[in-house]
């Protein structure tokens, strides 16, 4: 991820908010992500642990944040541990952060080298009663990989079995759900970059191009703006419209196809999420436009219903009702079938099988528990769709939306979505 200059006050505020939630006589430990291998001596690009970045702004592997708000030694209440720079590391991997650079970025006054961690941690553990350790508690997280967090949890509990261990993730989910003004500013920037990519693609798409070429157009716009793809882009033409997480991106876009593009830029680790569906030849057929307008109506309806006090599940149930009515109008469902919406085997699931919203921030599917109620300051997606496999066509539309006390703010309002505007741009 490309670095973006951010004020250290943001990270200082985030740490202060976390410390206020911690019990008395507590220690909290946050680890960086690992650098994961591919094959032979290859490695994947480093992607920082979202909680580490949220609390420090540090974008470097093998870093550890240690918080002990009630430590006897005031100088040990916040400590950041880093790899010690060396000529060898500088030659092979590039410069590593100095202590002064880390202080400037994070606002943490006490920065030590990793070699000091075990000694300092033992001293603080002797004072502490409660220990907050981190893990990935996202409900859809894959758990096959043993992360640095899990290794640390196991080793810590082995060495110090009599402490009271607590889940840091519960506190972080609460903190990260409501975005600060600066976080919202970064996500707006990511949305602006996404908009430029989409407008570029509208003028590029035509019959005969490959999905990979479309992906490359987005990449060109994102990278030159110091952004990255927020997630693996979905560039799905023809029947690939109906594959929810399609990312092969290698099919030729043919005359008469719809092209579904689920793409978002990430800027400074903060993500956007957009989906648009466009006609490859620049004109919707009558049936395509009928389907498109149905989904667009649902998007507009549900955006207005995304209000504080509801849960994500509430939004899904309301969307089911709205989409079911559209499916009746499209001749896909009979009215008698609309009565059975709360079952996973409901007839509607043939045409709409995914959720309609998720939080977005440092993670594309950001930290949240199902029972949490939407609050002002949340960033959510709204992404209804209708997929007709029998006709080999699907439409999904998605915006990134800010929740406020006054109502919802569509952060992608300047990204073309009306069918006439899309056709106009594509046929200039």
Secondary structure, DSSP 8 states (H G I E B T S, - for coil): -------HHHHHHHHHHHHHHS-SSEEEEEE-----B-STT-B------HHHHHHH----TT-EEEE-TT-SSGGGSEEEEE----HHHHHHT-----HHHHHHHH--SEEEEGGGHHHHHHHHHHH-SEEEE-----TT----S--HHHHHHHHHHHH-TTSEEEEHHHHHHHHHHS--HHHHHHHHHHHHHHHHHHHHHHTT--TT-BHHHHHHHHHHHHHHTT-EESS--EEEEGGGGG-TT------B--TT-EEEEEE-EEETTEE--EEEEEETTS---HHHHHHHHHHHHHHHHHHHH--TT--HHHHHHHHHHHHHHHHHHTTSS-GGGGG--SSTT-GGGGT--S-S--B-SSSSS-S--TT----TT-EEEE--EEEEGGGTEEEE-BEEEEE-SS-EEETTTTS--SHHHHHHHHT-
